Amino acid sequence: MFYSTVATAAMLLTLAPSALAVGNANVVNNCGIPVYFASVAQSVHADMSPLPSSGYSESYSLPDVGVSIKLAPNETGSVTQFEFTWADGNIHYDISNINGNPFASGGMQLTPSMSGADGYPTCQPVTCPAGATTCTQAYNLPDDVRTMVCPEDSDLTMVLCPGGSMKREVEFHGHSHRMHARQFR
């Protein structure tokens, strides 16, 4: 009995580093305006909060559960969703604009730390160019098929306004306002 307990403990210690070798979902705001976010999952709900100036990061910690990081220029109104699911040794990810595209004028880019050249042809960036009202690489309708797949140890980084932004129109409670922001380069 002692031997099997020691052998089991040794096996678990051997597997522990690989179990912890999962990536992170990161969000960076280059828009020059405040951004709000909420990370929600199957049984996890959160109110929109200001995105810290340093950005946001969370590890893939809920196996087989879809997570949505909702992003918006205000606490209410349309949101873009950075969605991911950690399952079967992979991370499945996409951008969803089904509930609006509030960052259309500044654009977005979701980039994995690995690439398709690493043996995963679907491990690719998702890019929504600045000024495009419809992002063809994002979900725009519920039945779109836009999910990418990378190994679970790949980090995913969502950058809002990847080229920075000088002027943006942002919708606040149904009214359009032009905002001036400093250019980030």
C-alpha positions as CSV (number, residue, x, y, z in Angstrom):
1,M,0.0,0.0,0.0
2,F,2.8,2.4,0.9
3,Y,4.5,1.7,-2.5
4,S,1.4,2.5,-4.5
5,T,0.8,5.7,-2.6
6,V,4.4,6.9,-3.2
7,A,4.2,5.8,-6.9
8,T,0.9,7.7,-7.4
9,A,2.3,10.8,-5.7
10,A,5.5,10.6,-7.8
11,M,3.4,10.3,-11.0
12,L,1.2,13.3,-10.0
13,L,4.3,15.4,-9.4
14,T,5.7,14.4,-12.8
15,L,2.5,15.4,-14.5
16,A,2.0,18.7,-12.5
17,P,4.2,20.9,-14.7
18,S,2.4,19.8,-17.8
19,A,-0.9,20.4,-16.2
20,L,0.2,23.9,-15.3
21,A,1.6,24.7,-18.8
22,V,-1.4,26.4,-20.2
23,G,-1.5,29.8,-21.7
24,N,-3.1,33.1,-20.9
25,A,-5.8,35.3,-22.5
26,N,-4.6,38.9,-22.5
27,V,-6.3,42.2,-23.4
28,V,-4.4,45.4,-24.3
29,N,-6.1,48.8,-24.8
30,N,-4.4,51.1,-27.3
31,C,-7.5,53.2,-28.0
32,G,-6.6,56.2,-25.8
33,I,-10.0,56.0,-24.2
34,P,-11.3,54.1,-21.3
35,V,-12.5,50.5,-22.0
36,Y,-14.7,48.4,-19.8
37,F,-14.6,44.6,-19.5
38,A,-16.2,41.6,-17.9
39,S,-15.0,38.0,-18.0
40,V,-17.9,35.6,-17.9
41,A,-18.3,31.9,-18.2
42,Q,-21.0,29.2,-17.8
43,S,-21.6,29.9,-14.1
44,V,-19.4,32.9,-13.6
45,H,-20.9,36.4,-14.1
46,A,-19.4,39.8,-13.6
47,D,-20.4,43.4,-14.1
48,M,-18.4,45.6,-16.5
49,S,-15.4,47.2,-14.8
50,P,-12.8,49.6,-16.1
51,L,-9.9,47.8,-17.9
52,P,-6.7,48.6,-16.0
53,S,-4.2,50.7,-17.9
54,S,-1.8,47.8,-17.7
55,G,-4.3,45.6,-19.4
56,Y,-6.0,42.3,-18.3
57,S,-4.8,38.7,-18.2
58,E,-6.3,35.4,-17.1
59,S,-5.0,31.9,-17.4
60,Y,-7.0,29.1,-19.1
61,S,-8.4,27.6,-15.9
62,L,-11.9,26.3,-16.8
63,P,-11.5,23.1,-18.9
64,D,-14.3,22.5,-21.4
65,V,-16.1,25.8,-20.4
66,G,-16.4,28.7,-22.8
67,V,-15.2,32.0,-21.5
68,S,-16.2,35.4,-22.9
69,I,-14.3,38.6,-22.1
70,K,-16.8,41.3,-23.0
71,L,-15.2,44.6,-24.1
72,A,-16.9,48.0,-24.6
73,P,-16.1,51.7,-24.5
74,N,-18.8,52.2,-21.9
75,E,-20.5,50.1,-19.2
76,T,-23.7,49.6,-21.2
77,G,-24.4,49.2,-24.9
78,S,-22.8,47.0,-27.6
79,V,-19.9,44.8,-26.8
80,T,-17.2,42.9,-28.7
81,Q,-16.4,39.5,-27.2
82,F,-13.0,37.8,-27.0
83,E,-14.1,34.2,-26.6
84,F,-12.1,31.1,-25.8
85,T,-12.5,27.5,-24.7
86,W,-9.7,25.3,-23.3
87,A,-10.4,21.7,-24.2
88,D,-8.5,18.5,-25.3
89,G,-5.0,20.1,-25.1
90,N,-6.0,23.0,-27.3
91,I,-7.3,26.6,-26.9
92,H,-10.2,27.4,-29.3
93,Y,-10.7,31.2,-29.8
94,D,-12.5,33.9,-31.7
95,I,-13.7,37.5,-31.8
96,S,-17.5,37.9,-31.7
97,N,-19.2,41.0,-32.9
98,I,-22.7,39.5,-32.7
99,N,-23.6,42.0,-30.0
100,G,-22.0,45.0,-31.8
101,N,-18.7,46.2,-33.0
102,P,-17.9,49.2,-30.8
103,F,-14.2,49.2,-31.8
104,A,-14.8,49.3,-35.6
105,S,-13.1,52.6,-36.1
106,G,-10.0,51.6,-34.1
107,G,-9.9,48.0,-35.2
108,M,-8.8,44.9,-33.2
109,Q,-6.3,42.1,-33.4
110,L,-6.3,38.7,-31.6
111,T,-2.9,37.1,-31.9
112,P,-1.6,33.8,-30.6
113,S,1.9,33.5,-29.4
114,M,2.4,30.5,-31.7
115,S,1.6,30.3,-35.4
116,G,0.3,28.0,-38.0
117,A,4.0,27.3,-38.9
118,D,4.2,25.5,-35.5
119,G,2.1,22.6,-36.9
120,Y,-1.4,24.1,-36.2
121,P,-2.7,25.5,-39.5
122,T,-5.7,27.1,-37.6
123,C,-3.4,28.8,-35.1
124,Q,-3.7,32.2,-36.8
125,P,-4.3,35.9,-35.9
126,V,-7.8,37.3,-36.1
127,T,-7.7,40.8,-37.5
128,C,-10.5,43.4,-37.7
129,P,-9.0,46.4,-39.6
130,A,-9.6,49.9,-38.4
131,G,-12.6,51.5,-40.2
132,A,-14.2,48.2,-41.2
133,T,-17.8,48.2,-40.0
134,T,-18.0,44.5,-40.6
135,C,-15.0,42.3,-39.6
136,T,-15.0,39.3,-41.9
137,Q,-12.7,37.3,-39.6
138,A,-15.1,37.7,-36.6
139,Y,-18.4,36.2,-35.8
140,N,-21.1,38.6,-37.0
141,L,-24.0,36.1,-37.0
142,P,-24.6,33.2,-34.7
143,D,-24.1,30.6,-37.4
144,D,-20.7,32.0,-38.6
145,V,-17.7,29.7,-38.4
146,R,-14.7,31.7,-37.4
147,T,-13.1,29.7,-34.5
148,M,-9.3,29.2,-34.6
149,V,-7.4,26.5,-32.6
150,C,-3.9,26.6,-31.0
151,P,-2.0,24.4,-28.5
152,E,-3.1,25.0,-24.9
153,D,0.2,26.6,-24.0
154,S,-0.2,29.4,-26.6
155,D,-1.0,32.8,-25.1
156,L,-3.7,34.8,-26.8
157,T,-3.4,38.6,-26.9
158,M,-6.4,40.8,-27.9
159,V,-5.2,44.4,-28.8
160,L,-7.9,47.0,-29.2
161,C,-6.9,49.8,-31.7
162,P,-3.6,48.1,-32.6
163,G,-2.5,51.2,-34.6
164,G,-3.6,53.6,-31.8
165,S,-6.3,56.1,-32.4
166,M,-6.5,59.9,-32.9
167,K,-10.2,60.3,-33.6
168,R,-13.0,57.8,-32.8
169,E,-16.7,57.8,-32.8
170,V,-18.0,56.0,-29.8
171,E,-21.7,55.2,-29.2
172,F,-22.9,56.2,-25.7
173,H,-26.5,55.3,-24.9
174,G,-27.5,55.5,-28.6
175,H,-25.8,58.8,-29.3
176,S,-22.6,59.2,-31.4
177,H,-19.9,61.3,-30.0
178,R,-16.5,62.1,-31.6
179,M,-13.7,61.6,-29.1
180,H,-10.1,62.8,-29.6
181,A,-7.4,60.6,-28.2
182,R,-3.6,60.8,-28.2
183,Q,-1.9,58.7,-30.9
184,F,0.0,55.8,-29.5
185,R,3.0,54.5,-31.5
